[in-house]
Amino acid sequence: MMVGHGDDNNAVGGSVRHIPVLLGEVLEALAPAEGDIIIDGTFGAGGYTKAILAAGASVVAIDRDPDAIAAGRDLEAQSGGRLRLVQAPFSTLDEHIDSADGVVLDIGVSSMQIDQAERGFSFRFDGPLDMRMAQAGLSAADVVNSFKPGDLARIFGFLGEERHAGRIARMIEARREKRPFERTLELADAIETHIGRAPKDKIHPATRVFQALRIFVNDELGELAKALFAAERALKPGGRLVVVTFHSLEDRIVKRFIADRADAMTGSRHMPEAQARTATFRKAGGGVTAGDAEVAANPRARSARLRAAVRTEAPARGDDFSIFGLPKLPGIDRPGER
């Protein structure tokens, strides 16, 4: 299962050391300096924030998980006023500061969340089938036990790229009629029993379903899309946007956003001035991945990809969610239709 927020603090309730993913590359792209104000949109256990503070910059750190905010209060108190923690989704990052010199986003579930069995993000541990980052709203159990099998299949197929999506959805429907799914291992074991697992299979057959449920429950793709538009509004000219993703769906959204925003079109007799547009970002290199040494030291970095862009002086454009090609999935409105 993909894991974001490679943080270096011990997880709350756990003892695993968390290492910031692509930390050197993030700092090189972000270039924090004394006097800068940086938005860390995915605080987690504070791995990036600590490094940014060490460079002399100030940080507005955002996380929708109340546990992450609570765990970061000591760091905030020790920062000499250079760190402000905000409990909120990162899609609202422009609402908490007038302007910023940089924005860094580390997409996905945090190591800290994965390692807490009671949060229900992983079948590595037995826990309630929850997966809610903000600990509010629909849980994974609510989705599994109440959604129509056709809707479940769409969620598993698109968000998890699960080739057995239909079979698994029908199995869930039959099984929940006898007893609802309440625990992570109940669902994982049911999927493994139904689909089977060959000795050569490298990943558990429930991995993609768990990924899909987590992304859906937290509207992760919609939140990412909105956060990119928010970053466009928040960044000063010359400000840097740095995004680390761990999955092809996330990376596709970031790549499409940067490509769209770096594309300038001038008016002509064939195109009215109203349709002309100026580039609001310029690309700052292609996708950067972790080297062999980092992957060996931190396997969670294997699927990480960093993309960066620099804000121009052009005014922010309107939020056009059509550039991402996101489907309208059951239970969650398409971003921009709320």
N, C-alpha and C positions, 0 to 999 in steps of 0.2 A: 504494500500500500504506500502511496506517495506520502511524503512527510515534508512539510515546510518548516519555517522558523527554526533553523538549526541553531539553537541557543546554547549557551555555555553554562548556564546555571543548573543546579539540580532541580528536577521537577518537584512540584509540590506533591508530597506524599510518595516520592520515588527517590531513587539514588543513582539514576543514570546521568552521566555528565553530558551536557548538550553543547555541541560545537557549532558556532555560526557558519553557515554554508557560504562559500565564495566570499569570505570576509574581505580578503585583500582586494579582490576584484571590485567588490561593492564600494570600498573606500576609494579606490582609484577612480571609479566612475563618478562617485558622489563628490569627491574632493572637498570634504568639509574643512573649514578654516575658522580661526578665531573670529568671533562676531557673527558668524553665519547662524541662521535659524533653519533647522532641518526637521522635517516631519517624518517620523518613523511610524508608518501606518499600521504596522503589525508588530507591536512591542514584544509579545511572547514572554520570554524570560530575560529580555534585555540585551542580547548579544550584540546587535548592531548599535543600539543606543549607547552602550558603554564605550564602544570604539569611537563613536562620533563625539561623545563628551570628552574623551581623551585627546581628541584633535583640537579641542578648544571651542567647539561650536555648542550652541544651545539646541535642545531637542523638545519638540512637542510629540509625545509618544502616545499612540492610540491603540486601543485593543477593546473589542467588544466583550471579551471574557472577563468577568469580575474577578476571577481567581488570579489572572495575570496582573491586573491592576493592583490588587491587594499585595501580591508578592513583590511588586516593584516600589512600594511606598518607602522602604528604607533607602533605596537608591535615589529616589526623588528627594528625600530629606537630606541626603549627603551631597547633593549636586550643587549646593550654593545658589539655588534659584535658577540653574540652567536647564533643569528638566521639569516639564509639566506633563503629568499623566492624565489622559482623558479616556473614560470608558464610553466607547461609541463605536459603531461600525466605521471602517475606514472609508466608506463611500461618502462620509460627511466631513472628510478631512479639511475641506476649505471653509467649514463653518467655525473652526476653532482657532483660526489665525488669519490675519489680514493678508500676509504674503510670506513666502518661504524661499530660501535659497536652494533647497533640495527636498525631494520626496523619495523615500525608499519604501518599497513594498515587497514583502516576502510572503508569497501566496500559499495558502493551504493550511492544513491543521498543524499545530505546533507539537514538537516532541513532548512538551510538558503535558499537553492534553492527551496524547497517545498513551503516555505512561500512567495515567490515572484510570484505573479500571472502572471506577464509579462514573466516569464520563461516557463510557460506552462507545468510544471511537474505534476500538480495535478488538479483534477476536484473539489477540495474544493473551488476553485476560478475560475471565468471565465477569461480566458486569451488566447493568441495565442497558437495554438497547436505546440509547439516548442520542448522542452525537451533536447536541446543540452547543455551539460555541458561546452564545449569549445566555444559555440556560433558560430560554424562554421560547414560546411558540411550539410548533409541531415537532415531536420527537421522531426518531427513526422508527420506533415501535408504532407510533400513530400512522405513519405512512405505510408500513408493511402490513398492518392489520386492517386498514380501512380503504386503501386505494384499490380501484378496479385493476384486474390483472393486465389489461391492455395498457393502462397508465404506468403500472410498475414496469412493464416490458419496455416502454419508451424511455423511462428514466434509466433503467439498467443499460439499455442499448446505447443511448446517446452519452450519458454522463459517465458510464463505466466502460463503454465500448465492449460490452459483454456479448459474446456470440451466442450464448445460450439464454438470452434474456427472456424469451417467450417461455421456454421450458421451466425456468426458475420461477417466473411469475405465476404460472399455473400450479406449480408445486406449492407455492406459498398460499395460494387461494385454498387449495384442498386441505393443507395442514392447519391453517388458522381457523377453519370451521370447527375443528375438534378442540383446539386450544390455541389462544393467541400467542404470538412470539413476544417474549418479554426480556430475554437475555441474549447477549452477543453470541455466546457459544451455541445456544439453541439454533439460531439462524445459520451460523457457519457450519455446524454439523449437519443440519438438514440439507444445505446446498451440497456439501461434500458427498453425502449419502446419495443424493439424487443424481448428481452429475458424474460422480466418480473422480478418481485422481490417479493418473498413471505415475509410475515411479520416476519418469523423466520430467514430470511437470515441476517447474521451478517455483511457481506461485500457487498458493492455496486457491481452490476454485471459488471461494467466497470473496476473494480480494476485490475484484472489480465491482461486485454488488455493494460491498461496504463503502467503497470509494464513491459510487454513484449516490448512495443514500446520504452520505455526509455532504457531498456537494449540493444535493438537492435541498436537504433540510436547512442548510445555511445560505442557500441561494448564492453560492460562491462565485459563479460566473457573472451573475447580475451585479453583485457587489463589486467585483473587479472592474467591470465595464464602467460603472458609475464612479468608482474611485479614480479611474484614468481621466475622466472628464473633470472631476474635482481637482485633480492635480494640475490640469491645464489652467484652471481658474486661479489656483493658489500660487503657482510659481512665478517668480520675478523673471524678467528678461535675463537670460543667461543661467537661469536655475536649472538644476539637473533632475531628471526623472530616472530612477533606477528600479527595475522590477526583476525579481527572481521568481521563476515559476518552476513547477515540478511535474507538469503534465502537459501533454500536447494541446489539450483544449484551452488551458490557461495561456500557454505560449502563443497560440493562434490569435487570441483576443488582443494580447499586447502587441504582437507583430502587426496586426491589421490596424490597430489604433495609431501606432507610430507611422506606418506607411501612409495612412490617410492624412494625418496631421502634418506630415512632412511634404505633402503634395500641394503645390501652389498652382492655381489656375487663374489666368488673367482674362478680363473681359474682351470681347471682340464683337464684330457685327453679327456673328453667329451665336455668341453667348452674351447676354445682357450683363451689365456690371453687377446687377443684383446677384448673379450666379458666380461671379468671380470670387476667388478666395486666396488668401495668403497663407503660407506655411506657418503654423504655430509652434512647430518643433523642427529640429534638424536631427537626423540620426547620428548617434555617437557609437558607431561600430555595430557589428552583427551580434548574433547570439553567442555568448561566452559560456563555456562549460568547465566543469572542474577537471583538474589534471589528475593523472594517475595517483600521485602521492596523496592528494586530498581524499580521493575516493577510497584509497586503502585505509586511511586514517578515519574516515567518516563515510561509510557506505551510503548514508542518506543523501550525500552530495551527487550520487551517480546520475540522477535524472534532472539535476538542477540546470537551469539555463537563465542567463542574465541578459537583459536588453536595456539599453539606455538611450536617452534623448535629451537634447538641450532646448530649453524654451527660447523662442524668438520674441521680438517686440510686438508681434501681431496680436490683436485682441483675441480672446478665447472665442471659439466658434460655439454654436449651439450643440446640444447633446443629440447626436444622431446615432441611435442604437442599431440602425439597419446595417451599419458597416461591419458588425460582428457576426451577423448571420445566426443569432441565437434563436432556437425554436421556442415556441410557447409551450411550456410543460405544465401538466396538471397541478393545480394548487398554488402555483407561483406565477404572478403576472409577469409578462414581458417587461423588462426594465423600461421605464419611461411611461408606462401605462398606469402607474399607481396614482 
